Amino acid sequence: MLVDVRNANNALCREWQAILEEYAKFEHPSKPQLDNVVKKAKECLAAFDEIAMLEPEKYVQNTLIYNNCIAVVDSVEDLNCYELKEGEWKRMSFPVSKSDLKIPGQKDSWEEKRKNHQELIEQEYWGMNEADVALRAELKEEAAKLQAQLDELKAEKKSKGFFNFAEKGEVKERMKPFKEELAKVNKQLDSIDDRVEDYVEERLRELGKSFTQLDF
């Protein structure tokens, strides 16, 4: 039986939203009531994971699906529950943790699963932008050399006596051009990383028009 992954994702999102809305109706939800929501969350997470694995090569849609898994976990961690003490309702501290929402037999976190698929989108960018690949490699090498030179100067500065302010100041002056050049190189690297991030966001945004995304 073929499963429409998009429709399955969207249905799970509606189901989870309905579960949260129902829980919100309780003025002072109890721990057993919260435990029931945790149980349902595990079921939703398992279902999200299952539909993602139906088409493992479709890394864009699977990134969106695992974004929803992360949203489910975060929304459960934000839920409160109460216990009656001496005639007053007291909110319980940290009634849920991420460990409560791991699927048995799973080693990776939901963040790691999302990252694994998102990295494939990034590789898609690198495959279409060979110039950025080459430039990034050059800049990384240059940054490493500048950092090594700075580290040598830092060691030299540290070797000076604590009260030898004149010599320490002289070394500090020699460090300035290296720091300035490293800042320029890192700015260029950040610019490339921003282009990659923009590409990933655009790919997710485009498919996200038809794939419901949980946002609480």
C-alpha positions in Angstrom: 0.0 0.0 0.0 1.5 3.3 -1.1 1.6 6.1 1.4 1.4 9.8 0.4 4.2 11.2 2.7 3.0 14.8 2.4 -0.6 13.9 3.4 0.7 11.7 6.2 2.9 14.4 7.6 0.1 17.0 7.4 -2.4 14.6 9.1 0.1 13.9 11.9 0.5 17.7 12.4 -3.2 18.2 12.7 -3.4 15.2 15.1 -0.7 16.6 17.4 -2.2 20.1 17.4 -5.5 18.6 18.4 -3.8 16.7 21.3 -2.3 19.9 22.6 -5.5 21.8 22.3 -7.3 19.2 24.3 -4.7 19.2 27.0 -4.9 23.0 27.2 -8.5 22.7 28.3 -7.4 21.3 31.7 -7.0 24.1 34.2 -4.7 22.0 36.4 -3.6 18.9 34.4 -2.3 16.0 36.5 0.9 14.0 36.0 -1.1 11.0 34.7 -2.8 13.3 32.2 0.6 14.6 31.1 2.0 11.0 30.9 -0.9 10.2 28.5 0.2 13.1 26.3 3.8 11.9 26.4 2.6 8.5 25.3 0.7 10.0 22.4 3.8 12.1 21.5 5.9 9.0 21.3 3.3 7.5 18.9 3.4 10.6 16.7 7.2 10.7 16.7 7.3 7.0 15.7 4.9 7.7 12.9 6.9 10.8 11.7 10.0 8.7 11.7 8.3 5.9 9.8 7.0 8.1 7.0 10.4 9.8 6.7 12.0 6.3 6.1 9.6 5.6 3.3 11.5 7.9 1.0 15.0 8.3 2.6 16.5 9.8 -0.5 14.1 12.8 -0.3 16.2 14.7 2.1 14.4 18.1 1.8 11.0 16.7 2.8 12.6 14.6 5.5 14.3 17.6 7.0 10.9 19.2 7.3 9.5 16.0 8.9 12.3 15.9 11.5 11.7 19.6 12.2 8.2 18.5 13.2 9.7 15.8 15.5 11.8 18.5 17.2 8.7 20.7 17.5 6.7 17.9 19.1 9.4 17.3 21.7 9.8 21.0 22.5 6.0 21.4 22.8 5.8 18.5 25.3 8.7 19.8 27.4 6.8 23.1 27.7 3.7 21.5 29.2 2.9 21.9 32.8 1.2 19.6 35.2 0.1 20.1 38.8 -0.4 18.3 42.1 -2.7 19.2 45.0 -0.7 20.0 48.1 -2.3 21.3 51.3 -5.4 22.4 49.4 -3.4 24.3 46.7 -2.4 23.4 43.2 1.4 23.3 42.8 3.1 23.2 39.5 5.5 20.3 39.2 9.1 21.2 38.1 10.5 19.7 34.9 7.9 16.8 34.6 9.2 15.9 31.1 12.6 15.6 29.6 13.9 14.7 26.1 14.9 11.3 27.3 11.1 10.6 27.9 10.6 11.1 24.1 13.2 8.9 22.6 12.0 6.0 20.5 13.2 2.6 21.8 16.1 1.4 19.8 16.9 4.8 18.4 20.4 6.1 19.0 20.3 9.4 17.2 18.5 12.4 18.6 15.8 14.1 16.5 18.3 17.0 16.0 20.9 14.5 14.6 18.3 13.0 12.3 17.3 16.4 11.0 21.0 17.4 10.6 21.8 14.3 8.6 19.2 15.2 6.0 19.9 18.9 6.0 23.6 18.3 5.3 22.5 16.7 2.0 20.8 19.9 1.0 24.1 21.7 1.8 25.9 19.2 -0.4 23.5 20.0 -3.2 24.6 23.7 -2.9 28.3 22.8 -3.0 27.7 20.6 -6.1 26.3 23.6 -8.0 28.8 26.2 -6.7 32.3 24.9 -7.3 33.8 28.4 -7.1 32.6 28.7 -3.5 34.0 25.2 -2.7 37.5 26.3 -4.0 37.3 29.7 -2.3 36.2 28.3 1.0 39.1 25.8 1.0 41.6 28.6 0.3 40.1 30.8 3.0 40.2 27.9 5.5 43.9 27.3 4.8 44.7 31.0 5.1 42.7 31.3 8.4 44.7 28.3 9.8 48.0 29.9 8.9 47.0 33.3 10.4 45.8 31.5 13.6 49.1 29.6 13.8 51.0 32.8 13.6 48.8 34.4 16.2 49.3 31.4 18.5 53.0 31.8 18.3 52.8 35.5 19.2 50.5 34.7 22.1 53.0 32.2 23.4 55.8 34.7 23.0 53.7 37.3 24.9 52.9 34.9 27.6 56.6 34.1 28.0 57.4 37.6 29.0 57.5 38.4 32.7 54.3 39.5 34.3 55.5 43.1 34.8 57.4 43.3 31.5 54.7 45.6 30.1 56.9 47.2 27.4 57.9 43.9 25.7 54.4 42.5 26.1 53.0 45.6 24.5 55.4 45.3 21.6 54.3 41.7 20.9 50.7 42.8 21.2 51.3 45.5 18.5 52.8 42.8 16.2 49.7 40.7 16.7 47.3 43.4 15.4 47.8 43.0 11.6 47.3 39.2 12.0 44.1 39.7 14.0 42.8 42.2 11.4 43.6 39.9 8.5 42.0 36.9 10.3 38.9 38.9 10.9 38.7 39.7 7.1 39.1 36.1 6.2 36.5 34.9 8.7 34.1 37.6 7.4 34.5 36.1 3.9 33.9 32.6 5.3 30.8 33.8 7.1 29.5 35.2 3.8 29.9 31.9 2.1 28.2 30.1 5.0 25.3 32.6 4.8 24.8 31.8 1.1 24.6 28.1 2.0 22.2 28.8 4.8 20.0 30.9 2.5 19.9 28.1 0.0 18.9 25.6 2.6 16.1 27.9 3.9 14.8 28.5 0.4 14.7 24.8 -0.4 12.8 24.1 2.8 10.5 27.2 2.4 9.5 26.1 -1.1 8.6 22.5 -0.2 7.2 23.8 3.1 4.3 25.4 1.2 2.7 22.0 0.9 4.3 20.3 4.0 2.7 21.5 7.2 5.2 22.7 9.7 4.5 22.7 13.4 5.1 26.1 15.0 4.2 26.7 18.6 
